[in-house]
Amino acid sequence: MQTAQLKIEAFFDEPTNTISYLVWDEATRKAAIIDPVLDYDHRGGVADNKSADAILQRAEELGLDVVWALETHVHADHLSGAPYIKARTGARIGIGEHVRDVQKIFRPVFNIQDMEIDGSDFDHLFSDGETFTIGELQAEVMHTPGHTPACVVYKIGSNAFVGDTIFMPDYGTARADFPGGDARQLYRSIQKLLSLPEDTKLFMCHDYKAPGRNEYAWETTVAEERARNKHVHVGVSEDEFVKMREERDATLSAPVLLLPSIQVNMRAGKLPPAESNGVRYLMIPVKMKHA
């Protein structure tokens, strides 16, 4: 069976609560890295590749050829390590085709002049239902908007890498109040995901240790989510979910790395071009509450 060839290792980045995955085909040693992180100290403006290096070192130890760097969406809580993965391995950077919508929304916010809004910063834009290969493994892309317009799930056999479509059952679901987000869309995307076979393993992109849980966790199943997800278990209607999600989102603060992350990640993780002094600068729009 195809799934017998699939191998998965998770790498947890505690500063951003992000899980990156190294997945590979045991037969061909071809591999993909899903949601790689660029280490970034916002207070000092210092970036580092140590998290990506740890994944690449493991890939080298295993004799893997990394052919894809896959993004589940334009992340708002960490900067992407995909360009570094590409530079080191030649991997292609892939994301859902609706990244164009994210670029259209946010390019004016940052007044970005060096980026097109056609997704061309990425090497491949996946459409809903598209399939691609990692060695002899076949992966399928599911478009799951709601958290952002560009969110996708990568399904490989009976395993699905869900991005921020859903969290562990005791934590619930992702916010839907970012520009382009929509709680009703998120509910429908989750129902699409939870219509997969009940034994499908789901791999989270984030975990924050729900109250009462002492350890981080990032693997569950469709059956567990359907039975126990605190926000969207079986029996929760679309209207009930939307009301809960919108009320909860209204109380949430913006992620610490929202502004740095969006402007970098929507151009495939590339930092802005260097200015005449050789330094790269991130934009921080300032809004005055009172004129």
FENPEUR-V184011 format. One record per run of one state. SS is the DSSP state (~ for helix, > for strand, _ for the rest). FROM is the first residue (numbers start at 1). TO is the last residue. If there is no record, write none. Layout:
# FENPEUR-V184011
ss:SS from:FROM to:TO
ss:SS from:FROM to:TO
This chain:
# FENPEUR-V184011
ss:_ from:1 to:1
ss:~ from:2 to:5
ss:> from:6 to:13
ss:_ from:14 to:17
ss:> from:18 to:25
ss:_ from:26 to:29
ss:> from:30 to:34
ss:_ from:35 to:36
ss:> from:37 to:41
ss:_ from:42 to:45
ss:> from:46 to:48
ss:_ from:49 to:49
ss:~ from:50 to:61
ss:_ from:62 to:64
ss:> from:65 to:70
ss:_ from:71 to:78
ss:> from:79 to:80
ss:_ from:81 to:81
ss:~ from:82 to:89
ss:_ from:90 to:91
ss:> from:92 to:96
ss:_ from:97 to:98
ss:~ from:99 to:110
ss:_ from:111 to:123
ss:> from:124 to:126
ss:_ from:127 to:130
ss:> from:131 to:134
ss:_ from:135 to:136
ss:> from:137 to:143
ss:_ from:144 to:151
ss:> from:152 to:156
ss:_ from:157 to:158
ss:> from:159 to:161
ss:_ from:162 to:182
ss:~ from:183 to:193
ss:_ from:194 to:200
ss:> from:201 to:203
ss:_ from:204 to:205
ss:> from:206 to:206
ss:_ from:207 to:218
ss:> from:219 to:221
ss:~ from:222 to:228
ss:_ from:229 to:237
ss:~ from:238 to:249
ss:_ from:250 to:257
ss:~ from:258 to:265
ss:_ from:266 to:291
